Amino acid sequence: MLNRFLNALGGVRRLLLAILLSLLVHVWMIGGLEGWLPDGETPETTLIRVELVSPPKPEPVKKALPVKHVPPVSHPLPRPSPRPAVKPPGPMAPVPATPVPVVSNVPVETAAPAAVSPAPATAPSAAPPAVEEPPVAEVEAPVPKVPARVELDYQIVRKGGVAGVEHHAYHVTEDGRYVLTSIAEASGLLALALSDLVQRSEGQVTPHGLRPDSFLYQYGKNTEKAQKATFDWAGKQLTMEVGSRKQTVALEDGAQDLMSFMYQFMFVPPLQEMRLVVTNGKKLKVYNYDFEGEESLATRMGSLRTLRIGKSSSEGEEKTEMWLAADYHYLPVKISKTEKDGTVTERIATSLQIQE
């Protein structure tokens, strides 16, 4: 009996020991196998293991460095400051024509004829003495009342977009000379590809208007490509220079340069003289303008009454038009040029200042 009990107890111990060994083997195979294998080795037995693994902690996000805004490289343009509305000048009194004094023949008192012995028949008769008339005084026509200073700002529009600005300045010095300048500056991305355009006209103010003595047309800073014109009124010659090239042509009375002709309308109304001889420093050409009608032009300064004139090239491919303010000495408040390919470039006045 006792032996049976001991045998049974021994069998139970062996069974428990076998279960314990089996459990240890399974724990070793499931949990610690990979940790013990050398790098690069895999067990021959394929195991399928499912584990609940907590997600890895996200790496801290690096804070982006602030990006410094770099403005595009462009030519700085002055922002046009608001200017007071232009007050139309008072009515211009018509300039009366000054009558030229006519000097009549001065009567010569003659004494009673004295008794003169008859001259010999052979003696020739003496011619009567000639009566000299005093010279007629030449009266110079007065200069029309025009502004002593003008400043005009334009916005340049090309292909429907703003391409830049342009500033005109005209003033008369105390000695009766005028200085007229124009500076055109590109804006935006065009400033990276386009340079400034400077024009300058200087000369004398006469009763017939502006008589230029010199003209400069310079694009960019390369002075060798500048176009220059020198007016020799005494010698009736015009000298034009482009770099080292020079040519001289005959100078016609009333000739203007590319800047002065637009301000010549202050002295001579546009419908009075539609034929203009103009030089740009490179060539001298005769332009015949046509009157295209009256228009009300909308500007930042309000609606302006204008006279519209225009000219076309001989081929009809290019056209230049100007809108002249009828109430402001026929100053150009809009300039439009249509090129051969149909591209239109306009200069529209944004401000106007006049000093009488």
Residue, then its C-alpha position, 0 to 999 in steps of 0.5 A: m500500500l505504501n509502495r503504491f502511494l510512493n510510486a504514485l507520488g513519484g509519478v506525480r513529481r515526474l509529471l510536474l517536472a515534465i510540465l515545468l520543463s516544457l513550460l520553460v522551453h516554450v518561454w525560452m523559444i517565444g520571448g528570448l530567442e532573438g536576443w540570443l541569436p548572433d547577428g545575421e542568423t535566423p532560427e530554422t523554425t518559423l515562428i508567428r508572433v503577435e505582440l502589442v507594441s506601444p508606438p514609438k515616441p515622435e521625434p521632436v519637430k524642429k522649429a523652422l527658421p524664419v525666412k527673411h523676405v528679400p525684395p526683388v532687385s529693382h530700381p527704386l521708384p518714387r511713389p507719386s505724392p498726391r497733389p492738389a487739383v489743378k486750377p484752370p488758369g484765368p481766361m487768357a486775354p487775346v493779344p491785340a495786334t500792334p499796328v505798325p506805324v505808317v510814316s507818310n512822305v514828309p512834304v518839302e517846302t519849296a521857295a518861289p522860283a527865282a529868275v534863272s537865266p536860260a541854260p545853254a541848249t547844250a547843257p543837260s538838265a539836272a535831275p531833281p533831288a531824291v527825297e529820303e523817307p525815314p525807315v519804318a520801325e520794326v515792331e516785334a510781336p509780344v510773347p504770348k502769356v505762357p507758364a513759367r514753370v510746368e511739371l507733369d507726371y505720367q504713368i506708362v502703360r504697356k500691353g495693359g499693365v503699368a510699365g513705369v513712370e515718367h516726369h517732365a519739368y519745364h521752366v524759364t530762367e531769368d534771361g529768357r532761356y528754357v530748360l525742359t527735361s524728361i526722365a522715364e523709369a521702369s517699374g517692377l520686373l521691367a526695371l531689371a531689364l530696362s534702363d532709365l531714359v533721359q531727355r533734355s532740351e535747352g534753348q531760347v524763348t522767342p515770340h514764335g515759341l521755343r527755339p532749341d539750341s541743344f538736345l540730348y537723348q540718352y538711354g541707360k548710362n552708356t554715354e557713347k550711345a547718346q543721341k545729341a543735336t546742336f542747332d546753329w541758327a546763325g549758320k542754318q545748320l543742324t549737327m546730329e551726333v551718335g557716338s563717334r558718328k556725326q552729320t550736318v544738315a540744313l536747318e529749317d526755321g521753326a525746327q524742334d526736337l523730340m521734347s520741345f515740339m510737345y511744348q511748342f503748342m503753348f505758343v502756337p495752337p495745334l490747329q494753326e500749324m500741323r506741319l512740324v520739323v523734328t529731330n531726335g538727335k539721330k535724324l531730322k524728319v518732317y511730320n504732318y499731324d491730323f486733327e482727330g477731334e475733341e475728346s473728354l479725357a478721364t484722368r486722376m485730376g478729373s475730366l479734361r477737355t482735349l484736342r486729339i491729334g495724330k500722325s501715321s508713318s508712311e507705311g501706316e504701320e506705326k502711329t503716334e497720338m497726343w491729347l492736348a489739354a485745351d484749358y491748360h495751354y495745350l499741354p500733352v496730357k496723354i501720349s500714345k504710340t502704336e508699334k509695328d506689331g500692334t503693341v500700344t504704349e501710353r503715357i497718361a498724366t497723373s498730376l499737373q502743376i502750372q506756375e504762371 
